[in-house]
Amino acid sequence: MLLRILLITGLLALSGDLLAKDPGGKTVPFSGVTSGYLLGFDDTRVGECSPPAGKCAWAVTSFAGSGPLTHLGESELYAEHCSYGYPIAEPPFCEADGTYGEGTIEIVADNGDVLLGIYGNGISLPMPPFVGFVDQFEFVDGGTGRFTFASGGGEETGSVDFRDFSFTVRMTGVIAYKKK
C-alpha cells in the first residue's frame, strides 16, 4: 500500500501538465488557503459519476469554505466530487479506496465575480480521523466578470479532520484572463 501511495504521489508531482499548458491571455500566479467544512457524502447521486475502469462511485462528496486567494481577495468556495472505490459483492457494493475525480469547484471572489474549475486525479490517505489529499485543478470558461474566459490550473493539497469535519486546502498554480 505504501508503494502505491508513493507511486501516485510521485506521478501527481511530476505531471505538471496543467502548469505547463499555455493558458493564453494575461497569466498570473494563483495561490491561497481556504478552510471550511465537509458538508457530506451523498450516495443517492452516484449515478451522476463515471468512474474509471475497474472502479465504482460510492458518493458525491461536497465541501464549502472561505479564505484569501491571490487576485480574488477573501473568497467563498464550494466544491464537490465523485468518490471512488472498488466493487465488492455485498452491500454497499463499493468499498472506498481514497481516490476521487470529476470534481467541480466554484469560487466567488470578494467583488462577486465567479471563477469556475474542475478537478481530478485525486488521492486521499490515510484513513480517518485525519485524511490528507492531493489533486489537480483546471479553471474553465463560464465564470462571470473577469473570469468569464479564465483558464490555467494547478495543484490542491489539504486535509480533512473527521472529528469535526473541518478541512483546509492550499491551491497553487496559475490563472489567465483572456477575451474571446
N, CA, C and O of each residue as an XYZ file, in Angstrom:
720
protein
N       0.834     -1.192      0.000
C       0.000      0.000      0.000
C       0.878      1.256      0.000
O       0.596      2.209     -0.725
N       1.942      1.257      0.812
C       2.829      2.414      0.866
C       3.454      2.678     -0.499
O       3.580      3.829     -0.918
N       3.848      1.605     -1.194
C       4.433      1.766     -2.522
C       3.424      2.411     -3.477
O       3.785      3.278     -4.272
N       2.162      1.986     -3.398
C       1.113      2.560     -4.244
C       0.944      4.048     -3.954
O       0.824      4.852     -4.879
N       0.934      4.412     -2.685
C       0.783      5.814     -2.288
C       1.949      6.646     -2.808
O       1.745      7.731     -3.352
N       3.169      6.144     -2.644
C       4.344      6.864     -3.130
C       4.320      7.004     -4.645
O       4.678      8.054     -5.180
N       3.899      5.949     -5.337
C       3.823      5.998     -6.791
C       2.815      7.048     -7.250
O       3.118      7.856     -8.127
N       1.635      7.040     -6.670
C       0.602      8.005     -7.055
C       1.041      9.424     -6.737
O       0.866     10.325     -7.557
N       1.612      9.635     -5.550
C       2.087     10.964     -5.170
C       3.169     11.442     -6.132
O       3.171     12.603     -6.540
N       4.085     10.554     -6.493
C       5.140     10.902     -7.432
C       4.607     11.262     -8.803
O       5.065     12.222     -9.424
N       3.633     10.488     -9.280
C       3.031     10.788    -10.576
C       2.339     12.137    -10.568
O       2.445     12.896    -11.531
N       1.635     12.441     -9.493
C       0.981     13.749     -9.396
C       2.008     14.873     -9.392
O       1.830     15.885    -10.069
N       3.074     14.696     -8.632
C       4.090     15.744     -8.524
C       4.811     15.969     -9.850
O       5.163     17.099    -10.187
N       5.029     14.886    -10.604
C       5.769     15.003    -11.854
C       4.891     15.349    -13.048
O       5.405     15.671    -14.119
N       3.593     15.287    -12.881
C       2.709     15.543    -14.019
C       2.289     17.001    -14.034
O       1.118     17.311    -13.810
N       3.210     17.881    -14.289
C       2.936     19.311    -14.292
C       2.199     19.756    -15.539
O       2.337     20.904    -15.962
N       1.418     18.868    -16.133
C       0.703     19.173    -17.368
C      -0.132     20.438    -17.243
O      -0.107     21.280    -18.140
N      -0.865     20.587    -16.156
C      -1.726     21.761    -16.015
C      -0.912     23.037    -15.901
O      -1.300     24.074    -16.439
N       0.204     22.969    -15.213
C       1.043     24.157    -15.068
C       1.826     24.447    -16.338
O       2.189     25.596    -16.589
N       2.094     23.414    -17.150
C       2.899     23.588    -18.349
C       2.092     24.135    -19.522
O       2.674     24.679    -20.460
N       0.772     24.004    -19.493
C      -0.054     24.494    -20.589
C       0.055     26.011    -20.686
O       0.184     26.707    -19.679
N       0.001     26.508    -21.921
C      -0.057     27.952    -22.125
C      -1.524     28.351    -22.114
O      -2.226     28.143    -23.104
N      -1.999     28.920    -21.017
C      -3.420     29.224    -20.926
C      -3.848     30.403    -21.783
O      -5.046     30.616    -21.967
N      -2.913     31.169    -22.310
C      -3.265     32.326    -23.128
C      -3.705     33.494    -22.266
O      -4.070     33.318    -21.103
N      -3.669     34.700    -22.847
C      -4.085     35.876    -22.092
C      -3.051     36.287    -21.066
O      -1.909     35.828    -21.096
N      -3.462     37.156    -20.156
C      -2.594     37.619    -19.077
C      -2.524     36.524    -18.011
O      -3.537     36.187    -17.397
N      -1.337     35.973    -17.794
C      -1.165     34.876    -16.840
C      -0.490     35.384    -15.577
O       0.531     36.070    -15.641
N      -1.063     35.045    -14.433
C      -0.519     35.461    -13.137
C      -0.501     34.263    -12.189
O      -1.287     33.330    -12.354
N       0.398     34.286    -11.191
C       0.399     33.210    -10.195
C      -0.909     33.216     -9.405
O      -1.516     34.266     -9.190
N      -1.325     32.047     -8.984
C      -2.549     31.894     -8.203
C      -2.228     31.026     -6.996
O      -1.637     29.956     -7.139
N      -2.616     31.484     -5.803
C      -2.404     30.659     -4.612
C      -3.308     31.157     -3.492
O      -3.862     32.254     -3.545
N      -3.432     30.325     -2.498
C      -4.209     30.699     -1.328
C      -4.602     29.483     -0.524
O      -4.445     28.341     -0.956
N      -5.116     29.760      0.654
C      -5.564     28.703      1.558
C      -7.005     28.996      1.946
O      -7.330     30.101      2.381
N      -7.857     28.003      1.788
C      -9.239     28.130      2.242
C      -9.506     27.060      3.291
O      -8.854     26.015      3.314
N     -10.456     27.333      4.141
C     -10.852     26.340      5.142
C     -12.361     26.390      5.295
O     -13.003     27.395      4.992
N     -12.904     25.295      5.767
C     -14.346     25.205      5.920
C     -14.726     23.831      6.411
O     -14.053     23.254      7.265
N     -15.816     23.305      5.862
C     -16.339     22.029      6.351
C     -16.743     21.099      5.222
O     -17.257     21.521      4.186
N     -16.493     19.824      5.457
C     -17.026     18.761      4.629
C     -18.525     18.742      4.888
O     -18.954     18.540      6.024
N     -19.326     18.950      3.847
C     -20.772     19.025      4.019
C     -21.420     17.651      4.073
O     -22.448     17.469      4.726
N     -20.817     16.681      3.384
C     -21.385     15.344      3.456
C     -21.066     14.480      2.261
O     -20.414     14.902      1.306
N     -21.554     13.242      2.348
C     -21.413     12.231      1.309
C     -22.819     11.865      0.848
O     -23.613     11.358      1.641
N     -23.140     12.111     -0.415
C     -24.473     11.837     -0.935
C     -24.425     10.587     -1.808
O     -24.009     10.649     -2.965
N     -24.851      9.455     -1.254
C     -24.814      8.215     -2.024
C     -25.984      8.094     -3.000
O     -26.015      7.160     -3.801
N     -26.941      9.015     -2.952
C     -28.063      8.967     -3.891
C     -27.692      9.557     -5.250
O     -28.462      9.428     -6.202
N     -26.530     10.202     -5.359
C     -26.126     10.861     -6.611
C     -25.042     10.104     -7.365
O     -24.500     10.641     -8.331
N     -24.700      8.871     -6.965
C     -23.601      8.159     -7.619
C     -23.878      7.908     -9.098
O     -22.939      7.698     -9.866
N     -25.141      7.926     -9.514
C     -25.470      7.760    -10.924
C     -24.955      8.894    -11.792
O     -24.880      8.747    -13.012
N     -24.597     10.022    -11.191
C     -24.037     11.161    -11.923
C     -22.558     10.957    -12.237
O     -21.987     11.698    -13.037
N     -21.940      9.963    -11.615
C     -20.500      9.741    -11.741
C     -20.183      8.743    -12.850
O     -20.965      7.833    -13.125
N     -19.025      8.925    -13.482
C     -18.497      7.997    -14.482
C     -17.110      7.565    -14.022
O     -16.107      8.094    -14.502
N     -17.041      6.602    -13.087
C     -15.743      6.218    -12.529
C     -14.828      5.575    -13.569
O     -15.298      5.046    -14.576
N     -13.523      5.624    -13.321
C     -12.570      4.968    -14.216
C     -12.833      3.460    -14.270
O     -13.505      2.906    -13.400
N     -12.302      2.814    -15.288
C     -12.457      1.368    -15.451
C     -12.002      0.636    -14.189
O     -10.960      0.954    -13.615
N     -12.790     -0.340    -13.770
C     -12.453     -1.142    -12.602
C     -12.817     -0.500    -11.279
O     -12.565     -1.077    -10.221
N     -13.406      0.682    -11.322
C     -13.788      1.402    -10.098
C     -15.298      1.575    -10.054
O     -15.992      1.362    -11.048
N     -15.789      1.960     -8.897
C     -17.198      2.311     -8.721
C     -17.239      3.617     -7.929
O     -16.272      3.981     -7.260
N     -18.356      4.305     -8.015
C     -18.552      5.526     -7.225
C     -19.423      5.175     -6.030
O     -20.436      4.489     -6.168
N     -19.022      5.652     -4.851
C     -19.821      5.345     -3.661
C     -20.520      6.582     -3.101
O     -21.424      6.451     -2.276
N     -20.117      7.789     -3.535
C     -20.774      9.007     -3.050
C     -20.310     10.212     -3.857
O     -19.253     10.191     -4.487
N     -21.123     11.258     -3.822
C     -20.702     12.585     -4.259
C     -20.414     13.351     -2.971
O     -21.290     13.517     -2.122
N     -19.176     13.811     -2.842
C     -18.697     14.458     -1.622
C     -18.660     15.965     -1.844
O     -18.183     16.424     -2.883
N     -19.157     16.742     -0.883
C     -19.209     18.196     -1.054
C     -18.553     18.932      0.113
O     -18.549     18.461      1.250
N     -17.994     20.112     -0.210
C     -17.265     20.953      0.733
C     -17.666     22.408      0.527
O     -18.016     22.799     -0.587
N     -17.619     23.212      1.581
C     -17.795     24.663      1.471
C     -16.811     25.330      2.422
O     -16.595     24.857      3.538
N     -16.216     26.436      1.972
C     -15.258     27.128      2.824
C     -14.984     28.530      2.318
O     -15.646     29.022      1.405
N     -13.994     29.164      2.932
C     -13.618     30.521      2.545
C     -12.166     30.764      2.912
O     -11.576     30.038      3.713
N     -11.604     31.805      2.307
C     -10.237     32.184      2.611
C      -9.691     33.126      1.560
O     -10.316     33.325      0.518
N      -8.518     33.715      1.825
C      -7.914     34.658      0.886
C      -7.215     33.939     -0.265
O      -6.431     33.016     -0.046
N      -7.508     34.372     -1.496
C      -6.872     33.822     -2.690
C      -6.302     34.984     -3.499
O      -6.939     36.030     -3.621
N      -5.091     34.800     -4.056
C      -4.481     35.877     -4.835
C      -5.376     36.241     -6.013
O      -5.951     35.368     -6.663
N      -5.486     37.524     -6.277
C      -6.265     38.099     -7.371
C      -7.774     37.947     -7.185
O      -8.536     38.329     -8.072
N      -8.226     37.397     -6.053
C      -9.654     37.249     -5.783
C     -10.044     37.869     -4.450
O     -11.216     38.181     -4.235
N      -9.082     38.053     -3.551
C      -9.385     38.552     -2.214
C     -10.022     37.470     -1.356
O      -9.896     36.278     -1.640
N     -10.707     37.900     -0.305
C     -11.405     36.948      0.580
C     -12.518     36.293     -0.236
O     -13.429     36.978     -0.701
N     -12.451     34.986     -0.412
C     -13.329     34.285     -1.344
C     -14.120     33.175     -0.672
O     -13.707     32.622      0.348
N     -15.263     32.862     -1.263
C     -16.098     31.735     -0.839
C     -15.902     30.612     -1.855
O     -15.802     30.861     -3.057
N     -15.849     29.373     -1.359
C     -15.580     28.228     -2.216
C     -16.629     27.149     -1.978
O     -17.014     26.888     -0.839
N     -17.089     26.522     -3.062
C     -17.944     25.338     -2.967
C     -17.386     24.318     -3.945
O     -17.135     24.644     -5.106
N     -17.191     23.084     -3.488
C     -16.641     22.038     -4.344
C     -17.353     20.724     -4.077
O     -17.816     20.459     -2.968
N     -17.429     19.911     -5.119
C     -17.939     18.555     -4.945
C     -17.278     17.649     -5.967
O     -16.894     18.086     -7.052
N     -17.152     16.372     -5.602
C     -16.525     15.400     -6.492
C     -17.117     14.013     -6.268
O     -17.802     13.760     -5.277
N     -16.832     13.123     -7.217
C     -17.232     11.726     -7.098
C     -16.144     10.984     -6.333
O     -14.967     11.063     -6.685
N     -16.533     10.270     -5.298
C     -15.602      9.463     -4.503
C     -15.661      8.030     -5.016
O     -16.741      7.456     -5.161
N     -14.477      7.450     -5.293
C     -14.401      6.143     -5.934
C     -13.967      5.049     -4.961
O     -13.523      5.306     -3.843
N     -14.118      3.825     -5.442
C     -13.680      2.655     -4.700
C     -13.648      1.458     -5.622
O     -13.716      1.584     -6.844
N     -13.542      0.275     -4.999
C     -13.534     -0.981     -5.733
C     -14.856     -1.694     -5.536
O     -15.400     -1.700     -4.432
N     -15.387     -2.307     -6.613
C     -16.628     -3.069     -6.468
C     -16.428     -4.259     -5.523
O     -15.394     -4.927     -5.554
N     -17.428     -4.507     -4.693
C     -17.440     -5.684     -3.821
C     -18.785     -6.389     -3.993
O     -19.745     -5.795     -4.485
N     -18.850     -7.654     -3.589
C     -20.026     -8.488     -3.847
C     -21.205     -8.209     -2.921
O     -22.341     -8.537     -3.263
N     -20.963     -7.621     -1.774
C     -22.036     -7.415     -0.799
C     -22.294     -5.925     -0.587
O     -21.425     -5.095     -0.852
N     -23.497     -5.590     -0.106
C     -23.789     -4.167      0.162
C     -22.730     -3.568      1.065
O     -22.320     -4.197      2.041
N     -22.285     -2.373      0.758
C     -22.847     -1.383     -0.174
C     -22.353     -1.529     -1.611
O     -22.594     -0.636     -2.423
N     -21.677     -2.616     -1.952
C     -21.220     -2.952     -3.303
C     -20.060     -2.101     -3.806
O     -19.611     -2.293     -4.936
N     -19.572     -1.184     -3.011
C     -18.428     -0.360     -3.398
C     -17.650     -0.001     -2.137
O     -18.193      0.610     -1.217
N     -16.379     -0.383     -2.102
C     -15.534     -0.095     -0.938
C     -14.613      1.078     -1.259
O     -13.838      1.021     -2.214
N     -14.696      2.129     -0.470
C     -13.892      3.336     -0.695
C     -12.408      3.007     -0.711
O     -11.926      2.216      0.101
N     -11.678      3.631     -1.656
C     -10.232      3.421     -1.720
C      -9.436      4.721     -1.653
O      -8.218      4.702     -1.827
N     -10.102      5.852     -1.405
C      -9.398      7.125     -1.259
C      -9.195      7.895     -2.547
O      -8.629      8.988     -2.519
N      -9.644      7.355     -3.690
C      -9.487      8.081     -4.947
C     -10.765      8.855     -5.260
O     -11.853      8.497     -4.809
N     -10.608      9.925     -6.043
C     -11.771     10.731     -6.411
C     -11.486     11.509     -7.685
O     -10.333     11.667     -8.085
N     -12.544     11.991     -8.313
C     -12.411     12.762     -9.539
C     -13.732     13.388     -9.927
O     -14.672     13.441     -9.133
N     -13.792     13.869    -11.176
C     -14.983     14.520    -11.712
C     -15.442     15.659    -10.814
O     -16.639     15.898    -10.653
N     -14.474     16.358    -10.233
C     -14.795     17.433     -9.308
C     -15.132     18.737    -10.003
O     -14.603     19.044    -11.071
N     -16.019     19.498     -9.381
C     -16.320     20.851     -9.840
C     -16.096     21.803     -8.673
O     -16.332     21.463     -7.514
N     -15.638     22.994     -9.006
C     -15.364     23.984     -7.969
C     -15.904     25.336     -8.430
O     -15.779     25.706     -9.597
N     -16.494     26.050     -7.506
C     -16.978     27.407     -7.763
C     -16.389     28.303     -6.686
O     -16.554     28.054     -5.492
N     -15.699     29.352     -7.126
C     -15.092     30.300     -6.198
C     -15.702     31.673     -6.469
O     -15.679     32.152     -7.603
N     -16.242     32.299     -5.441
C     -16.807     33.640     -5.565
C     -15.815     34.618     -4.943
O     -15.550     34.575     -3.742
N     -15.267     35.507     -5.786
C     -14.285     36.498     -5.333
C     -14.967     37.549     -4.461
O     -16.194     37.633     -4.411
N     -14.150     38.346     -3.775
C     -14.710     39.363     -2.872
C     -15.556     40.405     -3.595
O     -16.383     41.061     -2.960
N     -15.374     40.577     -4.910
C     -16.191     41.538     -5.660
C     -17.416     40.887     -6.301
O     -18.182     41.566     -6.985
N     -17.614     39.586     -6.093
C     -18.764     38.882     -6.647
C     -18.503     38.126     -7.934
O     -19.346     37.334     -8.356
N     -17.336     38.350     -8.585
C     -17.008     37.587     -9.790
C     -16.876     36.112     -9.430
O     -16.379     35.768     -8.358
N     -17.328     35.240    -10.337
C     -17.310     33.800    -10.094
C     -16.271     33.140    -10.991
O     -16.250     33.367    -12.201
N     -15.408     32.321    -10.387
C     -14.384     31.547    -11.082
C     -14.786     30.082    -11.000
O     -15.041     29.563     -9.913
N     -14.842     29.411    -12.158
C     -15.238     28.009    -12.200
C     -14.046     27.128    -12.517
O     -13.127     27.544    -13.222
N     -14.061     25.913    -11.996
C     -12.995     24.974    -12.272
C     -13.465     23.537    -12.165
O     -14.572     23.244    -11.713
N     -12.581     22.655    -12.599
C     -12.783     21.220    -12.461
C     -11.544     20.658    -11.783
O     -10.476     21.267    -11.836
N     -11.682     19.492    -11.144
C     -10.513     18.867    -10.545
C     -10.641     17.361    -10.570
O     -11.743     16.816    -10.639
N      -9.489     16.688    -10.512
C      -9.474     15.232    -10.575
C      -8.117     14.681    -10.232
O      -7.270     15.371     -9.666
N      -7.919     13.407    -10.586
C      -6.682     12.691    -10.247
C      -6.423     12.753     -8.753
O      -5.276     12.858     -8.320
N      -7.498     12.687     -7.959
C      -7.372     12.861     -6.517
C      -7.087     11.582     -5.761
O      -7.569     10.503     -6.104
N      -6.290     11.738     -4.725
C      -5.996     10.638     -3.799
C      -6.031     11.199     -2.389
O      -5.486     12.269     -2.119
N      -6.674     10.470     -1.501
C      -6.699     10.873     -0.093
C      -6.200      9.710      0.747
O      -6.468      8.550      0.434
N      -5.476     10.019      1.811
C      -4.923      8.993      2.687
C      -4.516      9.608      4.003
O      -4.432     10.836      4.038
N      -4.262      8.933      5.052
C      -4.701      7.559      5.315
C      -6.168      7.568      5.700
O      -6.915      8.430      5.236
N      -6.592      6.659      6.513
C      -7.990      6.588      6.941
C      -8.246      7.618      8.045
O      -7.310      8.095      8.687
N      -9.547      7.964      8.263
C      -9.906      8.935      9.303
C      -9.345      8.543     10.665
O      -9.092      7.358     10.886
N      -9.135      9.496     11.603
C      -9.801     10.782     11.623
C      -9.094     11.874     10.819
O      -9.745     12.853     10.454
N      -7.796     11.757     10.523
C      -7.103     12.784      9.739
C      -6.807     12.234      8.356
O      -6.162     11.194      8.218
N      -7.280     12.933      7.332
C      -7.088     12.484      5.962
C      -6.440     13.611      5.173
O      -6.960     14.726      5.131
N      -5.302     13.319      4.547
C      -4.660     14.265      3.651
C      -5.100     13.984      2.227
O      -5.500     12.863      1.913
N      -5.033     14.989      1.357
C      -5.420     14.764     -0.035
C      -4.610     15.647     -0.964
O      -4.070     16.678     -0.563
N      -4.538     15.216     -2.218
C      -3.873     15.984     -3.268
C      -4.617     15.712     -4.572
O      -5.038     14.584     -4.829
N      -4.778     16.748     -5.395
C      -5.394     16.587     -6.708
C      -4.950     17.733     -7.607
O      -4.232     18.636     -7.179
N      -5.388     17.678     -8.855
C      -5.070     18.720     -9.829
C      -6.348     19.453    -10.211
O      -7.408     18.840    -10.337
N      -6.244     20.770    -10.397
C      -7.415     21.542    -10.807
C      -7.113     22.320    -12.080
O      -5.958     22.581    -12.417
N      -8.188     22.682    -12.778
C      -8.084     23.462    -14.007
C      -9.240     24.455    -14.033
O     -10.384     24.086    -13.766
N      -8.947     25.712    -14.352
C     -10.001     26.710    -14.479
C     -10.649     26.570    -15.852
O      -9.976     26.264    -16.836
N     -11.961     26.795    -15.912
C     -12.704     26.623    -17.161
C     -13.538     27.868    -17.455
O     -13.878     28.633    -16.553
N     -13.860     28.053    -18.739
C     -14.739     29.147    -19.159
C     -16.094     29.018    -18.472
O     -16.503     27.934    -18.057
N     -16.770     30.146    -18.366
C     -18.132     30.106    -17.862
C     -18.349     30.852    -16.573
O     -19.473     30.921    -16.076
N     -17.288     31.416    -16.022
C     -17.450     32.223    -14.819
C     -18.087     33.557    -15.168
O     -18.665     33.714    -16.244
N     -17.982     34.511    -14.266
C     -18.550     35.834    -14.515
C     -17.474     36.899    -14.343
O     -16.408     36.636    -13.786
N     -17.770     38.113    -14.832
C     -16.825     39.218    -14.693
C     -15.506     38.900    -15.362
O     -15.482     38.397    -16.485
N     -14.415     39.186    -14.687
C     -13.096     38.966    -15.286
C     -12.759     37.491    -15.463
O     -11.749     37.167    -16.089
N     -13.584     36.584    -14.924
C     -13.335     35.144    -15.049
C     -14.197     34.476    -16.113
O     -14.253     33.248    -16.181
N     -14.871     35.273    -16.947
C     -15.743     34.692    -17.971
C     -14.979     33.724    -18.869
O     -15.504     32.669    -19.226
N     -13.753     34.069    -19.237
C     -12.944     33.207    -20.102
C     -11.639     32.819    -19.411
O     -10.587     32.783    -20.049
N     -11.700     32.534    -18.131
C     -10.495     32.183    -17.369
C      -9.957     30.824    -17.799
O     -10.694     29.971    -18.292
N      -8.654     30.646    -17.598
C      -8.006     29.356    -17.817
C      -6.840     29.263    -16.851
O      -6.611     30.173    -16.053
N      -6.108     28.171    -16.924
C      -5.000     27.933    -16.014
C      -5.297     26.737    -15.141
O      -6.197     25.952    -15.440
N      -4.551     26.593    -14.066
C      -4.763     25.469    -13.161
C      -3.578     25.260    -12.261
O      -2.676     26.095    -12.199
N      -3.577     24.139    -11.559
C      -2.500     23.838    -10.636
C      -2.810     22.638     -9.771
O      -3.444     21.680    -10.214
N      -2.355     22.701     -8.525
C      -2.479     21.569     -7.602
C      -3.120     22.015     -6.296
O      -2.887     23.125     -5.819
N      -3.926     21.136     -5.733
C      -4.522     21.346     -4.413
C      -3.954     20.308     -3.461
O      -3.839     19.133     -3.809
N      -3.600     20.740     -2.268
C      -3.223     19.816     -1.201
C      -3.956     20.259      0.053
O      -4.161     21.453      0.273
N      -4.342     19.311      0.861
C      -5.065     19.691      2.059
C      -5.340     18.532      2.977
O      -4.780     17.446      2.828
N      -6.223     18.784      3.942
C      -6.572     17.749      4.913
C      -7.992     17.955      5.415
O      -8.529     19.063      5.397
N      -8.585     16.847      5.864
C      -9.901     16.855      6.492
C      -9.756     16.199      7.853
O      -9.137     15.143      7.977
N     -10.325     16.823      8.870
C     -10.361     16.256     10.223
C     -11.768     15.700     10.436
O     -12.720     16.459     10.616
N     -11.894     14.382     10.413
C     -13.211     13.765     10.515
C     -13.807     13.827     11.917
O     -14.941     13.392     12.117
N     -13.077     14.353     12.880
C     -13.671     14.520     14.211
C     -14.680     15.657     14.216
O     -15.695     15.582     14.908
N     -14.409     16.726     13.439
C     -15.365     17.838     13.355
C     -15.707     18.202     11.901
O     -16.424     19.171     11.653
N     -15.187     17.417     10.942
C     -15.440     17.577      9.509
C     -14.892     18.880      8.935
O     -15.374     19.352      7.905
N     -13.884     19.469      9.593
C     -13.248     20.679      9.066
C     -12.207     20.299      8.010
O     -11.628     19.213      8.055
N     -11.979     21.212      7.061
C     -10.949     20.985      6.056
C     -10.153     22.261      5.843
O     -10.615     23.365      6.129
N      -8.946     22.076      5.336
C      -8.086     23.158      4.876
C      -7.500     22.715      3.547
O      -7.062     21.572      3.416
N      -7.486     23.595      2.565
C      -6.901     23.271      1.265
C      -6.026     24.433      0.800
O      -6.405     25.599      0.910
N      -4.847     24.091      0.277
C      -3.925     25.065     -0.314
C      -3.950     24.852     -1.823
O      -3.750     23.740     -2.311
N      -4.199     25.930     -2.547
C      -4.213     25.878     -4.007
C      -3.033     26.688     -4.531
O      -2.816     27.821     -4.103
N      -2.269     26.109     -5.457
C      -1.162     26.820     -6.096
C      -1.198     26.529     -7.594
O      -1.460     25.400     -8.009
N      -0.936     27.546     -8.392
C      -0.930     27.364     -9.833
C      -0.890     28.695    -10.547
O      -0.260     29.645    -10.080
N      -1.567     28.761    -11.686
C      -1.641     29.986    -12.476
C      -3.085     30.218    -12.902
O      -3.885     29.286    -12.990
N      -3.394     31.474    -13.164
C      -4.699     31.838    -13.711
C      -4.454     32.815    -14.854
O      -3.576     33.674    -14.775
N      -5.240     32.672    -15.915
C      -5.119     33.562    -17.069
C      -6.465     34.204    -17.345
O      -7.510     33.557    -17.275
N      -6.419     35.483    -17.660
C      -7.607     36.228    -18.049
C      -7.478     36.471    -19.545
O      -6.444     36.958    -20.003
N      -8.491     36.147    -20.297
C      -8.424     36.378    -21.740
C      -9.788     36.794    -22.251
O     -10.807     36.577    -21.595
N      -9.794     37.391    -23.420
C     -11.042     37.790    -24.067
C     -11.213     36.941    -25.311
O     -10.252     36.680    -26.035
N     -12.424     36.518    -25.551
C     -12.688     35.701    -26.751
C     -13.229     36.572    -27.843
O     -13.518     36.085    -28.936
